[in-house]
């Protein structure tokens, strides 16, 4: 059964292919994905590698966790399932709760 690993501390220039090649030293890699920022299209500095077996995943953790890769120390551990995050509300609630001085453009200061 394949085991997914979280890989943090990646250099921002790392590609999916470079990550896959690096982890292939520990065993068969099913997939390697760098997580990209949706707005900028740049790497977020972490990704996920799926190894073919639990044994290969443990081998990759022991080989690469805390080790240098491209001038940065990697964090490698078993990936946890993504947690449900609460939905964001963009309703600002009208004028209440905004703080400030109130009254006009001058913040209440009149000359």
C-alpha positions as CSV (number, residue, x, y, z in Angstrom):
1,X,0.0,0.0,0.0
2,X,1.3,3.5,-0.9
3,X,2.2,5.9,1.9
4,X,2.0,9.6,1.5
5,X,4.7,11.8,3.0
6,X,4.7,15.5,3.8
7,X,8.0,17.2,2.7
8,X,8.6,20.7,4.1
9,X,11.5,23.1,3.9
10,X,11.9,22.7,0.1
11,X,13.8,25.4,-1.8
12,X,11.2,27.4,-3.7
13,X,12.8,26.5,-7.1
14,X,12.3,22.8,-6.6
15,X,10.3,21.0,-9.3
16,X,8.0,18.0,-9.0
17,X,10.6,16.0,-11.1
18,X,13.5,17.0,-8.8
19,X,11.6,16.0,-5.8
20,X,10.7,12.6,-7.3
21,X,14.3,12.0,-8.3
22,X,15.6,12.8,-4.9
23,X,13.1,10.5,-3.1
24,X,13.7,7.7,-5.6
25,X,17.0,7.1,-3.6
26,X,14.8,5.6,-0.9
27,X,12.6,3.5,-3.1
28,X,9.8,3.5,-5.7
29,X,8.0,6.9,-5.9
30,X,4.4,6.8,-7.0
31,X,4.0,10.6,-7.2
32,X,5.7,13.8,-6.1
33,X,3.9,17.1,-6.0
34,X,5.0,20.6,-5.0
35,X,2.2,22.8,-3.6
36,X,1.9,26.0,-5.5
37,X,0.3,29.3,-4.4
38,X,-2.8,29.9,-6.4
39,X,-2.4,33.7,-6.7
40,X,1.3,33.9,-7.5
41,X,1.9,30.5,-9.1
42,X,5.1,30.1,-7.0
43,X,6.0,27.2,-4.8
44,X,4.9,27.3,-1.1
45,X,8.1,25.5,-0.1
46,X,6.4,22.1,0.7
47,X,4.9,19.2,-1.1
48,X,3.9,15.5,-0.9
49,X,5.6,12.4,-2.0
50,X,3.8,9.1,-2.3
51,X,6.1,6.1,-1.8
52,X,5.1,2.6,-3.0
53,X,5.2,0.9,0.4
54,X,5.3,1.6,4.1
55,X,8.8,0.3,4.3
56,X,10.1,2.7,1.6
57,X,8.3,5.6,3.2
58,X,10.0,4.9,6.5
59,X,13.3,4.6,4.7
60,X,12.7,8.0,3.1
61,X,11.9,9.6,6.5
62,X,15.1,8.2,8.0
63,X,17.2,9.2,5.0
64,X,15.9,12.7,4.4
65,X,14.3,14.2,7.6
66,X,16.5,17.0,8.9
67,X,18.9,16.6,6.0
68,X,20.1,19.4,3.6
69,X,18.4,19.7,0.2
70,X,19.4,22.6,-2.0
71,X,20.7,24.6,1.0
72,X,17.6,24.0,3.3
73,X,16.9,21.3,5.9
74,X,13.9,19.1,4.9
75,X,11.1,18.1,7.2
76,X,9.8,14.7,6.2
77,X,7.0,12.8,8.0
78,X,3.9,10.9,7.3
79,X,1.2,13.1,5.8
80,X,-1.9,13.6,7.9
81,X,-5.4,13.8,6.4
82,X,-6.5,17.3,5.5
83,X,-8.8,18.7,8.2
84,X,-12.0,20.4,7.4
85,X,-11.5,24.1,7.8
86,X,-14.4,26.4,8.8
87,X,-15.8,28.4,5.9
88,X,-14.7,32.0,5.8
89,X,-17.4,34.6,6.0
90,X,-16.8,37.8,4.1
91,X,-19.9,39.5,5.6
92,X,-18.4,42.3,7.6
93,X,-21.6,42.9,9.6
94,X,-22.4,46.4,8.4
95,X,-21.0,49.3,10.2
96,X,-20.9,47.7,13.6
97,X,-17.6,46.4,15.0
98,X,-15.5,48.5,12.6
99,X,-13.9,50.5,15.4
100,X,-12.7,54.0,14.6
101,X,-13.9,57.4,15.7
102,X,-17.2,57.5,13.8
103,X,-18.8,60.6,12.3
104,X,-17.8,61.9,8.9
105,X,-14.5,61.9,7.0
106,X,-12.5,63.7,9.7
107,X,-13.0,61.1,12.4
108,X,-15.0,63.5,14.5
109,X,-12.5,66.3,14.4
110,X,-14.1,69.6,13.5
111,X,-12.3,72.9,13.0
